[in-house]
Amino acid sequence: MEGAPGTVQVVGAAIVDSLGRPMRLLAARRTAPPAFAGMWEFPGGKVEPGETPEAALHRELAEELGIRVQLGREVAAPEPGGWPLNAKAAMRVWFAEIIDGDPSPLEDHDELRWVELDDVERLTGLAWIPADFPILEAVRAAGCA
């Protein structure tokens, strides 16, 4: 499942407290770029050349949050390459559960917050990056199913 030619492939994690029965989601607040500073997102980043999306996600979560995770299922996206972020980038998102480390905002974030998946008001009340909001809805639907 690769993105269209010329599309930047981005990966993200819907980090939950349990892959078997997710109740809470970890949201991360960005510090950069200026257009997204102070907004919430799914942590992750760009896939580097020669790297698989899954390996990129493990690397990004170690760098950004200082954690190791077990990946669960991928969040179904509307396009083969993932969730459109803009005209040049798409993001694939996996459910993930922390298996080692305590998440800390080491890089690109200044705050992390666990939010109950069934607390719609609190979850959707965070200022999510606009492109992440449809993903949040899909994560809620899949996680609360």
Secondary structure as GFF3:
##gff-version 3
##sequence-region A 1 145
A	DSSP	beta_strand	8	16	.	.	.	ID=ss1
A	DSSP	beta_strand	24	30	.	.	.	ID=ss2
A	DSSP	beta_strand	40	41	.	.	.	ID=ss3
A	DSSP	beta_strand	44	46	.	.	.	ID=ss4
A	DSSP	alpha_helix	53	65	.	.	.	ID=ss5
A	DSSP	beta_strand	68	74	.	.	.	ID=ss6
A	DSSP	beta_strand	83	86	.	.	.	ID=ss7
A	DSSP	beta_strand	89	100	.	.	.	ID=ss8
A	DSSP	beta_strand	109	116	.	.	.	ID=ss9
A	DSSP	alpha_helix	120	125	.	.	.	ID=ss10
A	DSSP	three_ten_helix	130	132	.	.	.	ID=ss11
A	DSSP	alpha_helix	133	143	.	.	.	ID=ss12
###
